[in-house]
Amino acid sequence: MKKSKNKTHRADQHSGKQNSTQYNQSKGKHKKTFGHKRSQKSITAEVTCSGLNDEGKGIVQWNGKQLEVPLLLPGEKAEVNIFQKGRSVHAELSRVISSAEERVDPPCPYYYECGGCQLQHMSNQAQSRFKQKTIDTLMKPYGKPEPILTMDHPYDYRNKSHTTFGLNHNRQVIGGLYAQNTHEIIPMDRCLIHDPKADEIVQTIKDYLKNSKMQPYNEDTRQGFLRHVLIKVGKVSGEIMVVLVAASSEFKGKKKFVKTMRQAHPDITTMLLNVNKRDTSVVLGDQEQVLFGKGTITDTLCGLEFEISSKSFYQINPVQTEKLYGKAIEMAGLTGEETVIDAYCGIGTIGLVASGKAGKVIGVEANKDAVRDAIRNSKRNGVKNARFYQGDAGEFMVEMAARGEQADVVIMDPPRSGSDEAFLSSVVKLQPKRIVYVSCNPETQARDLEYLVKNGFNVEGIQPVDMFPQTYHVESVAKLVRKV
Ligand SMILES: C[S@@+](CC[C@H](N)C(=O)[O-])C[C@H]1O[C@@H](n2cnc3c(N)ncnc32)[C@H](O)[C@@H]1O
């Protein structure tokens, strides 16, 4: 075994200084950067990958321990660097000795540094197989899931992008995404899963920063103005929202900035200033000011128009969302008579798309901006049988159950953390005929399904959908039917 010193990666990577380690693969030479401190010593070992964990990391055995190695594929032999600190052991890929057939050259030049995607070193078919296996394994107690719904062009899909700005060590303006699990900005011009238009706009903002007095914010000194830029693109409408997230509400040169941006990108339909003075990882602050336009964008999804605010949730991959919603509504088995609850409803998309086939839709959502959008969206689309309420979905359902109210179908689409017992126990009390559970985290979905199955429901169908190509994330929708 060879001992080697690991190298560290810095945000000035693309401005001349490179501290990256490289590894060779049979299909080409790739830059591979590590997030460890220079002083940390590692051991080099040869390993063979036996499978993937649920984040797409390669599983290997070393010294009687199971380790997870990012970027390694099943069947591959590789040299890895192993870091030990106390009882914690951590391995990183150094060199692939024999490549798996599924290995491809990642099309993104930033892939090995950026944490945004985790599966670009796998062919698209291998990514689908990995996601199918993840769902098949988690959902095994409930039968065989359907084949995953994949995307024909698994790039450029994100309708929302989020760029962070800062200065590198030469005090040059940089903008890009954070390296995984760090606050280190990876400067980049293009992210292959972003809408290309959004990246062009970010480029103009970077040029503006370089040529004006506007300063990016520095998290350490707490000086400067611009922290992030959030861009939302209506993929069908072409409307574009640009949100500057700044550390202060005092925006010197506001008019000039807006004019420059509108001249360079006439397709920007609204711009906002969001003020975030907090030192947390939450991107948006509470205070917001519209710089021009109406402050929202509109997009078309499943044949309906939706108005979207900066802080409201809207599915980030609309092509796949239409497939997901189509499946969810099919699973709901609506005949035009049912009372449908759209829990965790966001801007009302699922409920409003379902409303034409339902007797009545009741939506509940915690985010007040999203609820306002949902009410506006209901009016905009002439929907008369839907009502939206702001509140915690669990509390709302507890109150509904306490009032002895009924629902025929509950469609639920909670955040990654899943639902809670207050919600699930109230659903059980409401005794709907069917539950359609949409989830972006199948692990918490499986946990919640277990509760529902123990409390009177059968799982009658599971459909995985690839909403997030190039990443390990996978969406899943499950149909539950009340036992008679
Ligand atoms: C995955 S999104 C789904 C939104 C919507 N169904 C859609 O497809 O666009 C989850 C939503 O749940 C909302 N949310 C999170 N926690 C909540 C809670 N405790 N009660 C109600 N809504 C909640 C979030 O604000 C977000 O809009």
The ligand as a Tripos MOL2 file, in Angstrom:
@<TRIPOS>MOLECULE
LIG
   27    29     1     0     0
SMALL
NO_CHARGES

@<TRIPOS>ATOM
      1 C1        -42.9690   18.5340   -3.4010 C.3       1 LIG1
      2 S1        -43.8460   20.0510   -3.2550 S.3       1 LIG1
      3 C2        -45.3170   19.6310   -4.1390 C.3       1 LIG1
      4 C3        -46.1500   20.7940   -4.6180 C.3       1 LIG1
      5 C4        -47.1860   20.4480   -5.6640 C.3       1 LIG1
      6 N1        -47.9490   19.2930   -5.3290 N.3       1 LIG1
      7 C5        -46.5880   20.3400   -7.0470 C.2       1 LIG1
      8 O1        -46.6060   19.2550   -7.6530 O.co2     1 LIG1
      9 O2        -46.0800   21.3480   -7.5530 O.co2     1 LIG1
     10 C6        -44.2790   20.0460   -1.5750 C.3       1 LIG1
     11 C7        -45.0740   21.2340   -1.1180 C.3       1 LIG1
     12 O3        -45.4120   21.0200    0.2480 O.3       1 LIG1
     13 C8        -45.3850   22.2580    0.9200 C.3       1 LIG1
     14 N2        -45.2660   21.9260    2.3450 N.ar      1 LIG1
     15 C9        -44.1640   21.5760    3.0520 C.ar      1 LIG1
     16 N3        -44.4740   21.2620    4.3090 N.ar      1 LIG1
     17 C10       -45.8230   21.3950    4.4180 C.ar      1 LIG1
     18 C11       -46.7470   21.1810    5.4780 C.ar      1 LIG1
     19 N4        -46.3430   20.7830    6.6730 N.pl3     1 LIG1
     20 N5        -48.0390   21.4170    5.2350 N.ar      1 LIG1
     21 C12       -48.4690   21.8370    4.0240 C.ar      1 LIG1
     22 N6        -47.6370   22.0450    2.9860 N.ar      1 LIG1
     23 C13       -46.3300   21.8220    3.1740 C.ar      1 LIG1
     24 C14       -44.2170   22.9960    0.2900 C.3       1 LIG1
     25 O4        -44.3400   24.3920    0.4820 O.3       1 LIG1
     26 C15       -44.3660   22.5670   -1.1830 C.3       1 LIG1
     27 O5        -45.1550   23.4870   -1.8930 O.3       1 LIG1
@<TRIPOS>BOND
     1     1     2 1
     2     2     3 1
     3     2    10 1
     4     3     4 1
     5     4     5 1
     6     5     6 1
     7     5     7 1
     8     7     8 2
     9     7     9 1
    10    10    11 1
    11    11    12 1
    12    11    26 1
    13    12    13 1
    14    13    14 1
    15    13    24 1
    16    14    15 ar
    17    14    23 ar
    18    15    16 ar
    19    16    17 ar
    20    17    18 ar
    21    17    23 ar
    22    18    19 1
    23    18    20 ar
    24    20    21 ar
    25    21    22 ar
    26    22    23 ar
    27    24    25 1
    28    24    26 1
    29    26    27 1
@<TRIPOS>SUBSTRUCTURE
     1 LIG1         1 GROUP 0 **** ****
